[in-house]
Amino acid sequence: MGRFDKQGVFIVSALVVAAIVALGAIFPEGFGNVANRLLSATTYYFGWFYLISVFGFVIFLFTLAFSKYGKIRLGPQDSRPTYSFFSWISMLLAAGFGVGLVFYGMAEPMSHYLNPPYGDLEGASPEAARYAIQYSFFNWGIHQWAAFSVVGLIIAYYQFRKGQAGMVSNVLSSVTAKRPKLRKLGPALDVFAVVATVMGVATSIGLAVLQINGGLNAVFDIPESVLWQFIIMGAMFVCYMISTTTGLDKGIKYLSNLNLALCFALMFYVLFTGPTVAILETITLGIGDYLQNFIGMSLRMAPFEENEWASSWTIFYWAWVIAWSPFVGTFVARISRGRTIKEYVFGVLIVPPLLACLWIGVFGGAAIQMELNGNVGLAEATQDNLTSALFQMFDLMPFSSVLSVVALCLIFIFLVTSADSATYIVSQMTDRGSLNPPLIKRIIWGVLIAAICLTLLSAGGESGLKGLQSAAVLAALPFTFILYGMILVMIRELRADRKAMLTALYRRHSETPVGADAFEAETLADEDRYRRAPDVKNRRINAR
């Protein structure tokens, strides 16, 4: 790709995205069919590879957290977290889950209740209900955050501790620098990450616009049309452009905090006005089933029977999160400065998945309980229209109109936050990893993402967006190999980092115990200096 100047990644990324979107807009059906066929072939031939890889990422992260490297900070060793725990978790949720959890929190358990995973049970039965919660927890649990966490951890380590730009090419530079033929791949890796991110974000925003239109139709009888989709997209564009101009510490942070507060308010309302005891029992049982069958679900496939459930759900999810990992990982890295590796791993791999399970347990548990006890039509509603099923559940509860309006506000703010964080991260990725990319670049990417959504909505509607989504997910396969390379480089850097810390400490403190690690040695040395401080002071007084 030749030698890139400062704007090379930005220009080439924009051109590649424009070419792909043009294909999707001019030939929406053909583009979608080809992308879907390629995706089906990829998940069929490499589904096992996705399952093993994501499970391996989980093992790697927890092993690292409990290892001697867990105390290393993502920044100077004396640094402290930039954001409070609440703001940190709020922004994690806004980037990683967004609107998907709001819709699928009720719809996915209901789908598995009707069509149990792998066809193991009879649908619409109490046993299927339990199974539905178990697999919904699994699909939205720890594994979904594993790829995000790996990329975020490595980018944060390089950006804040090593003082290098947070780019995929920078992480792999120690490998490519020694091999001249691979050196030219550095900018190509950055372009690859940007293109996958933009296509994934544009798809999610476009599909969410369709879902908001479906929600407005269910609540206010507003027609589902291209005109209303343009109006929704226009309103969202204005909001996320305003948020983008305020920067990360204001716009995204405030919107994320508001979102988390709304999430808790809506969740607790459904919990306490619905079948409270049954919901709490569902959550408890679901977590137990999830933990008990964790390894089995992680590696389960169906090689001896014709069953496409895993390809349609789990494998697709894993491919999707790997494809999205450059975006979400870079954003998670940006907000995680100052945390230790152990804090980072437990914060990212435990708290958001736990909140997701609570959300699914409350909304999915309430919906399944209603359906089991009274056959209220939620199963048919989920099958007929996924986007409006949640609002039909609200119709069965007190103050249904207020609930629906709050849910629509929550979805809209999630969308604005996701689009805002996406423009920020894509701008950072196309500005050599700058922590504060220029405003003009953020505006350009914001306009481009909105233009992609509008183009595909007007040309191919949902089919055009699904085609772009399939194309984005196809990027997961090559990026998985890139992730393996990043992990190997990270392990090597951590070893060198710890060795350098120990060497410096042993040279500085002659009385450091031989058996102490770098962090214990630092603590002991500080305590020793503190204990000897009065003696030093007394000797100075006596000398006078």
LINMO-V399776 format. One record per pair of residues at least 6 apart in sequence whose C-alpha atoms are under 7 Angstrom apart, sorted by the first residue. I is the first residue (numbers start at 1). GAP is how many residues later the second one is. D is the distance in whole Angstrom. If there is no record, write none. Layout:
i: <I I>
gap: <GAP GAP>
d: <D D>
This chain:
i: <1 2 9 9 9 9 10 13 13 13 17 21 23 24 24 24 24 25 25 25 25 25 28 28 28 28 29 29 31 32 32 32 32 35 35 35 36 36 39 39 43 43 47 50 50 50 51 51 51 52 54 54 54 55 55 57 57 57 58 58 61 62 64 65 65 65 70 70 70 71 71 71 72 72 73 73 73 73 74 74 74 74 74 74 74 74 74 75 75 75 75 75 76 79 80 80 81 81 81 81 82 82 87 87 88 90 90 90 91 91 92 93 94 94 94 94 95 95 95 96 98 98 98 99 99 99 103 103 105 105 105 105 106 106 106 106 106 107 107 107 108 109 109 109 109 110 110 110 112 113 113 113 113 113 114 114 115 116 116 116 116 117 118 118 121 122 129 133 134 134 134 137 137 138 139 140 140 141 141 142 142 142 144 144 145 146 147 147 147 148 148 148 149 149 151 151 151 151 152 152 152 152 153 154 155 155 155 155 156 156 156 156 158 158 158 159 159 160 165 165 165 166 167 167 167 168 168 169 169 169 169 171 172 172 176 176 177 193 194 194 196 196 196 197 197 197 198 199 199 199 200 200 200 201 202 202 202 203 203 203 205 206 206 207 207 209 209 209 210 211 212 213 213 214 214 214 215 215 215 216 217 217 218 218 219 226 230 236 237 239 240 240 240 241 241 243 243 243 244 244 245 252 252 252 255 255 256 259 259 259 262 267 267 270 271 271 274 275 279 279 279 279 282 282 283 283 301 319 319 320 320 322 322 323 323 323 323 327 327 330 331 367 370 371 371 378 378 381 382 391 394 394 394 423 423 423 424 427 427 427 427 428 428 428 431 456 456 501 502 506 509 512 512>
gap: <183 182 178 181 182 421 420 178 181 182 178 431 8 7 432 440 444 430 431 434 435 439 431 432 435 436 434 435 436 431 432 434 435 432 435 436 431 434 431 435 268 272 268 265 268 269 247 248 264 247 89 92 93 88 243 89 90 93 85 88 284 283 6 276 277 280 270 271 272 269 270 271 268 269 265 266 267 268 82 83 86 87 263 264 265 266 267 82 85 86 262 263 85 259 258 259 255 256 257 258 255 256 166 170 247 166 167 170 162 165 240 259 162 320 323 324 233 323 326 232 316 317 320 312 315 316 284 287 254 255 258 259 254 257 258 261 284 275 279 282 28 23 24 27 255 254 258 269 20 10 11 15 16 19 9 10 8 7 12 15 16 192 189 191 7 6 239 153 152 155 156 153 220 152 175 213 216 212 216 207 208 211 174 177 204 203 174 175 178 177 180 181 180 199 174 175 178 179 177 178 180 181 180 336 11 12 175 178 10 177 178 181 6 8 13 6 7 177 267 268 269 267 23 262 266 21 22 17 18 20 21 315 314 317 6 7 6 133 232 235 127 276 279 127 129 130 251 269 270 273 124 269 272 221 247 250 251 262 265 266 210 247 259 255 258 20 23 24 19 176 196 11 16 10 173 174 172 173 176 6 6 7 170 173 185 232 224 180 213 177 176 179 180 202 205 8 9 177 7 176 194 165 168 169 158 162 161 151 154 155 148 92 95 92 8 91 92 91 82 83 86 87 79 83 75 78 9 154 157 153 156 154 158 149 150 152 153 95 98 95 94 26 6 6 7 11 15 8 7 13 6 9 10 19 22 23 18 10 14 15 18 6 7 9 6 8 9 17 16 6 16 9 13>
d: <7 7 6 7 6 6 5 5 6 6 6 7 7 6 7 6 7 6 6 5 7 7 7 5 7 5 7 7 6 7 6 7 4 6 6 5 7 6 6 6 6 7 6 7 7 7 7 6 7 7 6 6 7 7 6 6 7 7 7 6 6 7 6 6 4 6 7 5 5 5 6 6 5 6 6 5 4 6 6 5 6 6 5 5 6 6 7 7 4 4 6 5 6 5 4 6 7 6 4 5 6 6 7 6 7 5 5 6 7 5 6 6 6 6 6 6 6 6 7 6 5 7 7 5 6 7 7 7 6 4 6 6 6 5 4 7 6 6 6 7 7 5 6 6 5 7 7 6 5 6 6 5 5 5 5 5 5 6 6 7 7 6 6 6 6 7 7 6 5 6 5 7 5 6 6 6 7 5 7 6 7 6 7 6 6 7 7 6 6 5 6 5 6 7 6 7 5 7 4 5 5 4 6 7 5 7 6 6 7 4 7 7 6 6 7 5 5 7 6 5 7 5 7 7 6 7 6 5 7 6 6 6 6 7 5 5 6 6 6 7 6 5 6 6 7 6 7 6 7 6 7 6 6 7 6 6 6 5 6 6 7 5 7 7 7 6 7 7 7 5 7 6 6 6 6 6 6 5 7 6 6 6 6 7 7 6 7 6 7 7 5 6 5 7 7 5 7 7 7 6 7 6 7 7 7 6 7 6 7 7 7 7 7 7 7 6 6 7 7 6 5 6 6 6 7 5 7 6 5 5 7 5 7 7 6 6 4 7 6 7 6 7 7 7 7 7 7 5 5 6 5 7 7 6 6 5 6 6 6 5 7 5 7 5 6 6 6 6 5 6 7 6 7>
